[in-house]
Amino acid sequence: MQGKNETAITEFILLGLSSDPVAQMLLFTLFLILYLVALVGNGLILLAISLDKRLHNPMYFFLGNLSVVDIGYTTSTVPKMLMNYLSQDKRISLAGCLSQMYFFISFGGIECLLLGVMAYDRYAAICHPLHYNILMSPKICASLAGASWILGLSNSGVHAGMITRLSFCRDNVIQHFFCDVPPLLQLSCSDTLPNQICIFVVGGTVVMGPFLVTLVSYVYIVVAILRIRTKEGRCKAFSTCASHLAVVNICFNTILFTYLRPNSTYSQEQDRVLPVLYGILTPMLNPIIYSLRNKDVKEAFWKILGEK
């Protein structure tokens, strides 16, 4: 409940990563480059998958979905941040703040779910190669991808709905480069315990579910790889998982540390850099990691460049 002398806040001020003018211009240049690399890299992945028939299989179908998510992931926060670095007006409306938070959490949740699905895909390919076409039929792949999108969007909808029940009447300054759940909870003058429970239960399920699927899948994958008699066979089997493992390690570790801990341990100043890792760097690195570690994708790139 708001007191008599408290005024409801209808807009926030996003301070970004630094208030120093020189640092802001350096950050603008850096994040503009990262954003463009993410757009071009993921766009090329989508182009290669759509044009090269060799890439029309489950693994690249999910990689294409991941590229779409990564484009949305970075676009939900970076353009607004770049505008703030060039402008003295760093305000964002409450509706705009909720929208930004909704899309950021949506794409983050979908990415986690897709990474879990991709782990299962690698498990099916390595542990059950003879039944792979049955386990990962086009219908099953479409269902898994569709479920990832629906669950990710629904998860974000729950968190956004929980935020709308809060009152903001103390401070409207967010020491962050975008609207995220932890800083908004700290600014609220309402009881945020239901929100924190929701994060652990609903959000935790969306993150921990794929994480556990990934963990269990790779236990079986490692056992299967160790059973391969030839060193060449083991290296080939592991190379199909190396890119996915690199992305999973960056994504899950930072998201788990950011969201699945008590709100009292969160610091806007200290923890505002973490989302850069999973919200900007990971989407930028994904196409680089998958293309550098994947012979088929590199050949598809060269084929496109050669035809042009």
N, C-alpha and C positions, 0 to 999 in steps of 0.2 A: 504493500500500500504506500502511496506517495503522501508525504507530509504536506501541510498547507503552503509552506514556502518553497516547495520543490516544483520545478517546471519540467514537464516531459520533454525529452530530447527527440528531435525529429531528423537530425543529421549528425554526421560524425566527421572528424578531421583525421585523415590518414597521413601520418608523419613520414612514412617510408622507412628506409634503412638508415638514413642520415639526414641531418638538418643543415649540414655544411654545404654551401653553394657549389664549391669546387668538387666536393665528393659527389654531390647530386649529378653534376654533369658527367663525371666519370662513370657513375652507376647507370645513368641514362644510356651512354654509349655501350657499356658492357651488356646491359639487358636487352637493348635493341638488337645487338649482334646475336645474342643467345636466342632471342625470339625468332629472328629471321632464319637462323640455322635450324631451329625446331620446325618452323613452317616448311622450309625447303626440303629438309631431310625426310620428314614424315610424308610430305607431298610426293617425293620421289619414290618412297616405299610403296605408296598407294598406286602410283603410276606403273611401277615395275610389276606389281602383283596383278594389276588389271590387264596389262599388255602381254605378259609372258605366260603362256599356257603351262609351263613347267612349274609355276608357282601357284597353280590352281589346286591346292590341296589343303587339308585342315590346318596345318601349322601356319601357313601364310594367310589363310582366311582369318585366323585369330590375330596374326600380326597386323593385318590390314585394319581390323577393328581397333587394335591398340594404337595405331597411328592416328585414326580419327579421334580417339579419346585424347591423345597427347596434344593434338592441335587445339581441341576444346579446352584442355587443362591449362595450357599456357595463355590462351586467349581470354580466359575468364579473369585473369589478374594482371597480366603484363601491360596491355594497352592503357589501362587506367593508371598504373604505376608510372608509365612513361609520360603520360599527360601531366601527372602531378609533379614530376621532376622539372617540367618546362613551365609550369604555371604556379603562381603564388596562391591560387585558390585550390586547396587540397580537400575541399568538402565533398562528402558523398551523402546522399539522402538515406534515410532508414530503409526505404524500399529498395534503393540501389545497393545498399549494403547487404540486405537479405538476399537479393538476386545474385550478387557476386558470390556470397557464401554458398548459396544453393548449388550453383553450377560448379564451383571449385570442389565441394565435397562430393557432388555427383560423379564428376570425372575421376576423382581420386578413388572413390569406391568401385567404380566400374573397372578402373585399372587393376586394383587388387584382385577383383573377381576374375578378370581375364587372365591375369598371371597365374591364378590357381587352375583355371581351365587349361592353360598352355602347359602347366606341369603335368596334368592328367593326360594330355595329348602325348607328351614325351614318354610318359609311363606306358601308355598303350602301344606306342611305336616300338619301344625297346623291349618291354617285357612280354608283349603279346603281338608280335609282328604278323603272325598268320591270321589273327582275328581283327587286325587294325581297321580294315575297311568296314567291318561290321560295327566295331566299337565307336568309330569316328565317321559314321556315315554322314552325308550332307544334311540329312534331317536332324541328326543328333547335334551336329556342329551348329546349325542354325538355332536349335533350341537352347544350347549352352550359351551362345553369344547373346541371344534374346533375353535369357534369364539374367545374365550379367548386367545388361542395360536396365532391365526393369528393377532389379534389386538395388542397383546403385542409385537410380533416380528416386526410388521409394525411400531408401535410407536417408538421403539428403532431405527429402520432403519432411520426414519425421523430425529431423534436427531443426530445419527451418521453422516448422510449426511450433516446436518447443521454444524457439527463440522469441517468436511473436507474443508469447504469453508473458515475457519479461518486461519490466519497466526500466527505463534508462533515465536517471534524474541526477546523477552525480557529476560525471565528467563525460565529454564527448570526444576526447582526444585518444586515438588508437595509435600506439607506437608500433605500427606494423605497416606493410605495404599493401595489405588488402584486408577485407573483413573476414575474420575467421572466428570459429566458435570460442576458443579459450579467451582471447582478449575481450570479446563481447560479454562473456560470463563475468569477467573481472569488473567490467564497467557497470553491470546491472545492479540496481538497488533492490531487486527481488530475491526470493529464495531460489538459488540455482541448483539445489540438491537434486530435484527431479531431472534437470538437464544433464547433470553429471552421471546419474544412474542410466539415463537414456544413452549417453555416449558409451558407457561400459557395456551395456546389454545389447543395444541395437548396432551401434557403430563397431563395438568389439566383435560381434558376430560376423559382420561384413569383412572385417580385416583378419580376424583370427581364423575364420573358416577357411578362406583360401590359403592362409599361411600354413595351417595344419595339413590341408590337402597337398600343398607343395612339399612340405616336410616328409609326409608319409610316401608320396610319390617318389621322391629322390632316395629314400631309404631302399625301396624296391629297385629303383634304377641302378643305384650303386652296386647292390647285390648282383643284379643281372649283368652289369658290366664286368665285375670281377670274375664272373663265370666264363667270360669270353676267353678263349685260349690264346689267341694271337694278340700281340701288343698293338699291331695295326688296327685290329678290330676294336680293341678297347678304346684306342685314341679316337677312332671314327665315331664310336657311340657317344663318347664323352663330348666331342666337339659339337654335337647337335644340341647339347644341353648347356654349354658354357655361356652362351649369350644370355639365355634365359636366367641362369643363376646369377650373373652379374647384375642384371636389372632387378631381380627379386631382392638381392642383398641391399641395394641402395633404397629401394622403395619401401619395403616392409619395416626395416629398422628405423627409419626416420619417422614414418607415420605412427608406428607403435609408441615411440618415445614421445611424440608430440601430443597425441590424443588420449592414450590409455594410461593416464596417471592422474593423481588428484589435482584439482584446479589450484589448490593452495601452493603447489610446487612450480606452477607456471610463472615465468617472468617474461613480460612483453619485450623488454630490452634484450635479454639473453637468448630467448627462443624464437625471435622473429627471423633469424637466418635459416633455421631448419626447413621451413617450407620452400626456400629457394632450392634445396636439394631435391625434394620429391615433386615440387610443383613446377620447376623450371628446368633444372639441370637434367633430371631423369627423362622428361619428354624430349629434350634436346639430344641426350646421349643414346636413347633407344635406337633410332635409325642408324647411328654410327656404329654402335655395338653389334647390331644385327647384320649390318652390311659388311663390316670388316671381318666378322667371324663366320660369314656364310658365303660359300662359293657360288651357290645358285643366285643369290641376290646380287652379288658383284657381277656375275655374267649377265644378268638381266639389265643392270645399269649400263654396262658396256654395249650391250645390244641396242638399247634405246639411244645412247649417244652416237653409236655407229650409224644407225638409221637416220638420225637427224643430220 
